[in-house]
Amino acid sequence: MKSGRSTGGPVASRRLGPNGEISDEKTREFRSRLLQEFEAWIQRQRR
């Protein structure tokens, strides 16, 4: 099963992206969503 391991390596790295484009997009989306929830929570606490 050496062939499976060799093919799995590049696929995993490709999924992450050499420049981290895909992962960066997800983190940006997650960060913006987290910020919106945090701001809403702060507004609720002020009342």
mmJSON file of the N, C-alpha and C atoms, coordinates in Angstrom:
{"data_MODEL":{"atom_site":{
"group_PDB":["ATOM","ATOM","ATOM","ATOM","ATOM","ATOM","ATOM","ATOM","ATOM","ATOM","ATOM","ATOM","ATOM","ATOM","ATOM","ATOM","ATOM","ATOM","ATOM","ATOM","ATOM","ATOM","ATOM","ATOM","ATOM","ATOM","ATOM","ATOM","ATOM","ATOM","ATOM","ATOM","ATOM","ATOM","ATOM","ATOM","ATOM","ATOM","ATOM","ATOM","ATOM","ATOM","ATOM","ATOM","ATOM","ATOM","ATOM","ATOM","ATOM","ATOM","ATOM","ATOM","ATOM","ATOM","ATOM","ATOM","ATOM","ATOM","ATOM","ATOM","ATOM","ATOM","ATOM","ATOM","ATOM","ATOM","ATOM","ATOM","ATOM","ATOM","ATOM","ATOM","ATOM","ATOM","ATOM","ATOM","ATOM","ATOM","ATOM","ATOM","ATOM","ATOM","ATOM","ATOM","ATOM","ATOM","ATOM","ATOM","ATOM","ATOM","ATOM","ATOM","ATOM","ATOM","ATOM","ATOM","ATOM","ATOM","ATOM","ATOM","ATOM","ATOM","ATOM","ATOM","ATOM","ATOM","ATOM","ATOM","ATOM","ATOM","ATOM","ATOM","ATOM","ATOM","ATOM","ATOM","ATOM","ATOM","ATOM","ATOM","ATOM","ATOM","ATOM","ATOM","ATOM","ATOM","ATOM","ATOM","ATOM","ATOM","ATOM","ATOM","ATOM","ATOM","ATOM","ATOM","ATOM","ATOM","ATOM","ATOM","ATOM"],
"id":[1,2,3,4,5,6,7,8,9,10,11,12,13,14,15,16,17,18,19,20,21,22,23,24,25,26,27,28,29,30,31,32,33,34,35,36,37,38,39,40,41,42,43,44,45,46,47,48,49,50,51,52,53,54,55,56,57,58,59,60,61,62,63,64,65,66,67,68,69,70,71,72,73,74,75,76,77,78,79,80,81,82,83,84,85,86,87,88,89,90,91,92,93,94,95,96,97,98,99,100,101,102,103,104,105,106,107,108,109,110,111,112,113,114,115,116,117,118,119,120,121,122,123,124,125,126,127,128,129,130,131,132,133,134,135,136,137,138,139,140,141],
"type_symbol":["N","C","C","N","C","C","N","C","C","N","C","C","N","C","C","N","C","C","N","C","C","N","C","C","N","C","C","N","C","C","N","C","C","N","C","C","N","C","C","N","C","C","N","C","C","N","C","C","N","C","C","N","C","C","N","C","C","N","C","C","N","C","C","N","C","C","N","C","C","N","C","C","N","C","C","N","C","C","N","C","C","N","C","C","N","C","C","N","C","C","N","C","C","N","C","C","N","C","C","N","C","C","N","C","C","N","C","C","N","C","C","N","C","C","N","C","C","N","C","C","N","C","C","N","C","C","N","C","C","N","C","C","N","C","C","N","C","C","N","C","C"],
"label_atom_id":["N","CA","C","N","CA","C","N","CA","C","N","CA","C","N","CA","C","N","CA","C","N","CA","C","N","CA","C","N","CA","C","N","CA","C","N","CA","C","N","CA","C","N","CA","C","N","CA","C","N","CA","C","N","CA","C","N","CA","C","N","CA","C","N","CA","C","N","CA","C","N","CA","C","N","CA","C","N","CA","C","N","CA","C","N","CA","C","N","CA","C","N","CA","C","N","CA","C","N","CA","C","N","CA","C","N","CA","C","N","CA","C","N","CA","C","N","CA","C","N","CA","C","N","CA","C","N","CA","C","N","CA","C","N","CA","C","N","CA","C","N","CA","C","N","CA","C","N","CA","C","N","CA","C","N","CA","C","N","CA","C","N","CA","C"],
"label_alt_id":[null,null,null,null,null,null,null,null,null,null,null,null,null,null,null,null,null,null,null,null,null,null,null,null,null,null,null,null,null,null,null,null,null,null,null,null,null,null,null,null,null,null,null,null,null,null,null,null,null,null,null,null,null,null,null,null,null,null,null,null,null,null,null,null,null,null,null,null,null,null,null,null,null,null,null,null,null,null,null,null,null,null,null,null,null,null,null,null,null,null,null,null,null,null,null,null,null,null,null,null,null,null,null,null,null,null,null,null,null,null,null,null,null,null,null,null,null,null,null,null,null,null,null,null,null,null,null,null,null,null,null,null,null,null,null,null,null,null,null,null,null],
"label_comp_id":["MET","MET","MET","LYS","LYS","LYS","SER","SER","SER","GLY","GLY","GLY","ARG","ARG","ARG","SER","SER","SER","THR","THR","THR","GLY","GLY","GLY","GLY","GLY","GLY","PRO","PRO","PRO","VAL","VAL","VAL","ALA","ALA","ALA","SER","SER","SER","ARG","ARG","ARG","ARG","ARG","ARG","LEU","LEU","LEU","GLY","GLY","GLY","PRO","PRO","PRO","ASN","ASN","ASN","GLY","GLY","GLY","GLU","GLU","GLU","ILE","ILE","ILE","SER","SER","SER","ASP","ASP","ASP","GLU","GLU","GLU","LYS","LYS","LYS","THR","THR","THR","ARG","ARG","ARG","GLU","GLU","GLU","PHE","PHE","PHE","ARG","ARG","ARG","SER","SER","SER","ARG","ARG","ARG","LEU","LEU","LEU","LEU","LEU","LEU","GLN","GLN","GLN","GLU","GLU","GLU","PHE","PHE","PHE","GLU","GLU","GLU","ALA","ALA","ALA","TRP","TRP","TRP","ILE","ILE","ILE","GLN","GLN","GLN","ARG","ARG","ARG","GLN","GLN","GLN","ARG","ARG","ARG","ARG","ARG","ARG"],
"label_asym_id":["A","A","A","A","A","A","A","A","A","A","A","A","A","A","A","A","A","A","A","A","A","A","A","A","A","A","A","A","A","A","A","A","A","A","A","A","A","A","A","A","A","A","A","A","A","A","A","A","A","A","A","A","A","A","A","A","A","A","A","A","A","A","A","A","A","A","A","A","A","A","A","A","A","A","A","A","A","A","A","A","A","A","A","A","A","A","A","A","A","A","A","A","A","A","A","A","A","A","A","A","A","A","A","A","A","A","A","A","A","A","A","A","A","A","A","A","A","A","A","A","A","A","A","A","A","A","A","A","A","A","A","A","A","A","A","A","A","A","A","A","A"],
"label_entity_id":["1","1","1","1","1","1","1","1","1","1","1","1","1","1","1","1","1","1","1","1","1","1","1","1","1","1","1","1","1","1","1","1","1","1","1","1","1","1","1","1","1","1","1","1","1","1","1","1","1","1","1","1","1","1","1","1","1","1","1","1","1","1","1","1","1","1","1","1","1","1","1","1","1","1","1","1","1","1","1","1","1","1","1","1","1","1","1","1","1","1","1","1","1","1","1","1","1","1","1","1","1","1","1","1","1","1","1","1","1","1","1","1","1","1","1","1","1","1","1","1","1","1","1","1","1","1","1","1","1","1","1","1","1","1","1","1","1","1","1","1","1"],
"label_seq_id":[1,1,1,2,2,2,3,3,3,4,4,4,5,5,5,6,6,6,7,7,7,8,8,8,9,9,9,10,10,10,11,11,11,12,12,12,13,13,13,14,14,14,15,15,15,16,16,16,17,17,17,18,18,18,19,19,19,20,20,20,21,21,21,22,22,22,23,23,23,24,24,24,25,25,25,26,26,26,27,27,27,28,28,28,29,29,29,30,30,30,31,31,31,32,32,32,33,33,33,34,34,34,35,35,35,36,36,36,37,37,37,38,38,38,39,39,39,40,40,40,41,41,41,42,42,42,43,43,43,44,44,44,45,45,45,46,46,46,47,47,47],
"pdbx_PDB_ins_code":[null,null,null,null,null,null,null,null,null,null,null,null,null,null,null,null,null,null,null,null,null,null,null,null,null,null,null,null,null,null,null,null,null,null,null,null,null,null,null,null,null,null,null,null,null,null,null,null,null,null,null,null,null,null,null,null,null,null,null,null,null,null,null,null,null,null,null,null,null,null,null,null,null,null,null,null,null,null,null,null,null,null,null,null,null,null,null,null,null,null,null,null,null,null,null,null,null,null,null,null,null,null,null,null,null,null,null,null,null,null,null,null,null,null,null,null,null,null,null,null,null,null,null,null,null,null,null,null,null,null,null,null,null,null,null,null,null,null,null,null,null],
"Cartn_x":[0.84,0.0,0.873,2.094,2.974,2.456,1.863,1.376,0.276,-0.604,-1.68,-1.134,-0.077,0.493,1.125,1.829,2.507,1.49,0.35,-0.662,-1.385,-1.529,-2.236,-1.46,-0.136,0.693,0.395,0.627,0.409,-1.038,-1.972,-3.399,-3.688,-3.134,-3.371,-2.783,-1.564,-0.917,-1.677,-2.193,-2.944,-4.244,-4.836,-6.097,-5.871,-4.762,-4.454,-4.09,-3.477,-3.056,-1.637,-0.774,0.622,0.723,-0.193,-0.197,-1.213,-1.897,-2.916,-4.125,-4.435,-5.561,-6.894,-7.084,-8.361,-8.566,-7.537,-7.651,-7.81,-7.134,-7.216,-8.637,-9.266,-10.649,-11.563,-11.382,-12.239,-12.004,-10.743,-10.45,-11.035,-10.976,-11.521,-13.025,-13.678,-15.133,-15.493,-14.724,-14.979,-14.755,-13.703,-13.374,-14.465,-14.958,-16.001,-17.273,-17.616,-18.82,-18.663,-17.46,-17.213,-17.325,-16.81,-16.872,-18.322,-19.145,-20.555,-21.256,-21.002,-21.63,-21.149,-19.856,-19.294,-19.914,-20.047,-20.643,-22.089,-22.826,-24.227,-24.302,-23.356,-23.332,-23.047,-22.129,-21.793,-23.023,-23.724,-24.917,-25.968,-26.081,-27.047,-26.633,-25.345,-24.862,-25.065,-24.968,-25.127,-26.531,-27.54,-28.924,-29.213],
"Cartn_y":[-1.215,0.0,1.262,1.093,2.27,3.303,2.803,3.718,4.632,4.073,4.868,5.986,5.663,6.671,7.806,7.425,8.435,9.364,8.776,9.601,10.474,9.972,10.725,11.963,11.92,13.061,14.32,14.288,15.482,15.957,15.004,15.386,16.226,15.805,16.533,17.934,18.029,19.339,20.222,19.575,20.339,20.856,20.047,20.455,21.723,21.765,22.943,24.121,23.809,24.86,25.297,25.413,25.812,27.178,28.077,29.424,29.554,28.435,28.475,29.281,29.282,30.088,29.542,28.228,27.625,27.784,27.404,27.48,28.938,29.87,31.281,31.79,31.347,31.759,31.298,30.047,29.495,30.241,30.527,31.222,32.631,33.288,34.641,34.607,33.603,33.463,33.192,32.297,31.938,33.132,33.925,35.072,36.133,36.389,37.412,36.983,35.676,35.167,35.286,34.985,35.062,36.506,37.432,38.851,39.32,38.917,39.323,38.794,37.527,36.941,37.656,38.0,38.665,40.05,40.794,42.132,42.046,41.077,40.907,40.585,39.763,39.392,40.619,41.478,42.69,43.597,43.756,44.604,44.058,42.728,42.112,42.376,42.336,42.531,43.972,44.916,46.321,46.599,45.894,46.152,45.626],
"Cartn_z":[0.0,0.0,0.0,-0.527,-0.576,-1.577,-2.678,-3.711,-3.15,-2.32,-1.733,-0.872,-0.124,0.767,-0.054,-1.138,-1.959,-2.628,-3.081,-3.735,-2.705,-1.485,-0.452,-0.03,-0.125,0.292,-0.51,-1.826,-2.651,-2.632,-2.523,-2.498,-1.259,-0.122,1.125,1.03,0.481,0.38,-0.608,-1.685,-2.674,-2.071,-1.184,-0.555,0.266,1.004,1.811,0.919,-0.238,-1.149,-0.833,-1.853,-1.633,-0.978,-1.372,-0.794,0.334,0.642,1.688,1.277,-0.018,-0.499,0.018,-0.142,0.256,1.759,2.526,3.982,4.418,3.726,4.085,3.879,2.8,2.543,3.665,4.075,5.135,6.44,6.765,8.021,7.991,6.836,6.725,6.924,6.307,6.452,7.906,8.539,9.93,10.845,10.564,11.41,11.326,10.09,9.922,10.643,10.546,11.213,12.717,13.214,14.648,15.116,14.326,14.689,14.781,13.809,13.823,15.067,15.395,16.586,17.846,17.886,19.057,19.238,18.134,18.219,18.686,18.164,18.572,20.059,20.538,21.954,22.818,22.361,23.119,23.205,22.085,22.085,23.05,23.117,24.033,25.481,25.768,27.139,27.597,26.672,27.059,27.572,27.04,27.449,28.813],
"occupancy":[1.0,1.0,1.0,1.0,1.0,1.0,1.0,1.0,1.0,1.0,1.0,1.0,1.0,1.0,1.0,1.0,1.0,1.0,1.0,1.0,1.0,1.0,1.0,1.0,1.0,1.0,1.0,1.0,1.0,1.0,1.0,1.0,1.0,1.0,1.0,1.0,1.0,1.0,1.0,1.0,1.0,1.0,1.0,1.0,1.0,1.0,1.0,1.0,1.0,1.0,1.0,1.0,1.0,1.0,1.0,1.0,1.0,1.0,1.0,1.0,1.0,1.0,1.0,1.0,1.0,1.0,1.0,1.0,1.0,1.0,1.0,1.0,1.0,1.0,1.0,1.0,1.0,1.0,1.0,1.0,1.0,1.0,1.0,1.0,1.0,1.0,1.0,1.0,1.0,1.0,1.0,1.0,1.0,1.0,1.0,1.0,1.0,1.0,1.0,1.0,1.0,1.0,1.0,1.0,1.0,1.0,1.0,1.0,1.0,1.0,1.0,1.0,1.0,1.0,1.0,1.0,1.0,1.0,1.0,1.0,1.0,1.0,1.0,1.0,1.0,1.0,1.0,1.0,1.0,1.0,1.0,1.0,1.0,1.0,1.0,1.0,1.0,1.0,1.0,1.0,1.0],
"B_iso_or_equiv":[0.0,0.0,0.0,0.0,0.0,0.0,0.0,0.0,0.0,0.0,0.0,0.0,0.0,0.0,0.0,0.0,0.0,0.0,0.0,0.0,0.0,0.0,0.0,0.0,0.0,0.0,0.0,0.0,0.0,0.0,0.0,0.0,0.0,0.0,0.0,0.0,0.0,0.0,0.0,0.0,0.0,0.0,0.0,0.0,0.0,0.0,0.0,0.0,0.0,0.0,0.0,0.0,0.0,0.0,0.0,0.0,0.0,0.0,0.0,0.0,0.0,0.0,0.0,0.0,0.0,0.0,0.0,0.0,0.0,0.0,0.0,0.0,0.0,0.0,0.0,0.0,0.0,0.0,0.0,0.0,0.0,0.0,0.0,0.0,0.0,0.0,0.0,0.0,0.0,0.0,0.0,0.0,0.0,0.0,0.0,0.0,0.0,0.0,0.0,0.0,0.0,0.0,0.0,0.0,0.0,0.0,0.0,0.0,0.0,0.0,0.0,0.0,0.0,0.0,0.0,0.0,0.0,0.0,0.0,0.0,0.0,0.0,0.0,0.0,0.0,0.0,0.0,0.0,0.0,0.0,0.0,0.0,0.0,0.0,0.0,0.0,0.0,0.0,0.0,0.0,0.0],
"pdbx_formal_charge":[null,null,null,null,null,null,null,null,null,null,null,null,null,null,null,null,null,null,null,null,null,null,null,null,null,null,null,null,null,null,null,null,null,null,null,null,null,null,null,null,null,null,null,null,null,null,null,null,null,null,null,null,null,null,null,null,null,null,null,null,null,null,null,null,null,null,null,null,null,null,null,null,null,null,null,null,null,null,null,null,null,null,null,null,null,null,null,null,null,null,null,null,null,null,null,null,null,null,null,null,null,null,null,null,null,null,null,null,null,null,null,null,null,null,null,null,null,null,null,null,null,null,null,null,null,null,null,null,null,null,null,null,null,null,null,null,null,null,null,null,null],
"auth_seq_id":[1,1,1,2,2,2,3,3,3,4,4,4,5,5,5,6,6,6,7,7,7,8,8,8,9,9,9,10,10,10,11,11,11,12,12,12,13,13,13,14,14,14,15,15,15,16,16,16,17,17,17,18,18,18,19,19,19,20,20,20,21,21,21,22,22,22,23,23,23,24,24,24,25,25,25,26,26,26,27,27,27,28,28,28,29,29,29,30,30,30,31,31,31,32,32,32,33,33,33,34,34,34,35,35,35,36,36,36,37,37,37,38,38,38,39,39,39,40,40,40,41,41,41,42,42,42,43,43,43,44,44,44,45,45,45,46,46,46,47,47,47],
"auth_comp_id":["MET","MET","MET","LYS","LYS","LYS","SER","SER","SER","GLY","GLY","GLY","ARG","ARG","ARG","SER","SER","SER","THR","THR","THR","GLY","GLY","GLY","GLY","GLY","GLY","PRO","PRO","PRO","VAL","VAL","VAL","ALA","ALA","ALA","SER","SER","SER","ARG","ARG","ARG","ARG","ARG","ARG","LEU","LEU","LEU","GLY","GLY","GLY","PRO","PRO","PRO","ASN","ASN","ASN","GLY","GLY","GLY","GLU","GLU","GLU","ILE","ILE","ILE","SER","SER","SER","ASP","ASP","ASP","GLU","GLU","GLU","LYS","LYS","LYS","THR","THR","THR","ARG","ARG","ARG","GLU","GLU","GLU","PHE","PHE","PHE","ARG","ARG","ARG","SER","SER","SER","ARG","ARG","ARG","LEU","LEU","LEU","LEU","LEU","LEU","GLN","GLN","GLN","GLU","GLU","GLU","PHE","PHE","PHE","GLU","GLU","GLU","ALA","ALA","ALA","TRP","TRP","TRP","ILE","ILE","ILE","GLN","GLN","GLN","ARG","ARG","ARG","GLN","GLN","GLN","ARG","ARG","ARG","ARG","ARG","ARG"],
"auth_asym_id":["A","A","A","A","A","A","A","A","A","A","A","A","A","A","A","A","A","A","A","A","A","A","A","A","A","A","A","A","A","A","A","A","A","A","A","A","A","A","A","A","A","A","A","A","A","A","A","A","A","A","A","A","A","A","A","A","A","A","A","A","A","A","A","A","A","A","A","A","A","A","A","A","A","A","A","A","A","A","A","A","A","A","A","A","A","A","A","A","A","A","A","A","A","A","A","A","A","A","A","A","A","A","A","A","A","A","A","A","A","A","A","A","A","A","A","A","A","A","A","A","A","A","A","A","A","A","A","A","A","A","A","A","A","A","A","A","A","A","A","A","A"],
"auth_atom_id":["N","CA","C","N","CA","C","N","CA","C","N","CA","C","N","CA","C","N","CA","C","N","CA","C","N","CA","C","N","CA","C","N","CA","C","N","CA","C","N","CA","C","N","CA","C","N","CA","C","N","CA","C","N","CA","C","N","CA","C","N","CA","C","N","CA","C","N","CA","C","N","CA","C","N","CA","C","N","CA","C","N","CA","C","N","CA","C","N","CA","C","N","CA","C","N","CA","C","N","CA","C","N","CA","C","N","CA","C","N","CA","C","N","CA","C","N","CA","C","N","CA","C","N","CA","C","N","CA","C","N","CA","C","N","CA","C","N","CA","C","N","CA","C","N","CA","C","N","CA","C","N","CA","C","N","CA","C","N","CA","C","N","CA","C"],
"pdbx_PDB_model_num":[1,1,1,1,1,1,1,1,1,1,1,1,1,1,1,1,1,1,1,1,1,1,1,1,1,1,1,1,1,1,1,1,1,1,1,1,1,1,1,1,1,1,1,1,1,1,1,1,1,1,1,1,1,1,1,1,1,1,1,1,1,1,1,1,1,1,1,1,1,1,1,1,1,1,1,1,1,1,1,1,1,1,1,1,1,1,1,1,1,1,1,1,1,1,1,1,1,1,1,1,1,1,1,1,1,1,1,1,1,1,1,1,1,1,1,1,1,1,1,1,1,1,1,1,1,1,1,1,1,1,1,1,1,1,1,1,1,1,1,1,1]
}}}
